[in-house]
Amino acid sequence: MQFEHLGARPRIHPAAVISPTAVISGDVTIGEDCQVLHGAVITAEGGPITLGTNVIVMENALIRASAANAVHIGDHTLVGPMVSLSGATVGDEVFLATGTRVFNGARIGERSEVRINAVVHLRSVLPPDSVVPIGWVAVGDPAQILPAERHEQIWAAQKELDFPGYVFGIDRDTPDLMVQLTERYGRSLARHERDIRLD
C-alpha cells in the first residue's frame, strides 16, 4: 500500500519489488532492485527516506523518518525482520539482523553488522566495519559497545544523549513528561488523517 503524506508521494524504481502488504508512506525513494517484504512499514513523518540499490527490507521491519532526522540506507544493505530504524543513516553493505533497534541521529558505517536484538542508540556513531554482538548496545560518539547487563554504564552515556529532548523537544525533568510527550507526538501523528491512498 502506498500513501501520499504531507503532500509527498513515494518514488519507487520500476525494478524494485514491493509486497502488496507493505506500507510506503510519504517522501520515500526506493532504488533499483530493492525488495520490501510483507508487513514492512516505511513511513516518512516529515523527513525523507532514501533506500539505495539492492536494499532488502524484510518482514515487519519499521523504517521511520522525522522532520529532524531523515533516513538514508546505503546500497546492498539488509534490514532484517522486525528491525526498528528511526531517523538514522546506514552505510553500504550493512547487516541489521532480526530485532535490532536503531535510533534517531545514529550513523552506522559501511560493512557493519548489528546482530540479533542489538541496539544502536540515539546519536551513536559506529565506524565502518563495526560489529555489535547479539543483544549488546552501542551508545555514544564514538560508540561504546556494551553488554546489556552493564546498564549503569549504558545509562550514563545514554542520559547525556537526551532522548526526550532530542526526539520530542521536551526536558527530561518535566514533571508530566509522558503527558507532554504523548500529547505533542499524538498531534504530529494525527496528520495521517489526511493521507491519500495511491494504490
PyMOL commands that set and color helices and strands:
alter all, ss='L'
color gray80, all
select helices_A, chain A and resi 151-161+163-168+177-194
alter helices_A, ss='H'
color red, helices_A
select strands_A, chain A and resi 2-4+11-12+17-18+23-25+28-30+35-36+41-45+49-51+56-57+62-66+71-73+78-79+84-86+89-90+95-96+101-102+107-108+113-114+119-120+125-126+131-132+137-139+144-146+196-197
alter strands_A, ss='S'
color yellow, strands_A
deselect
rebuild
show_as cartoon
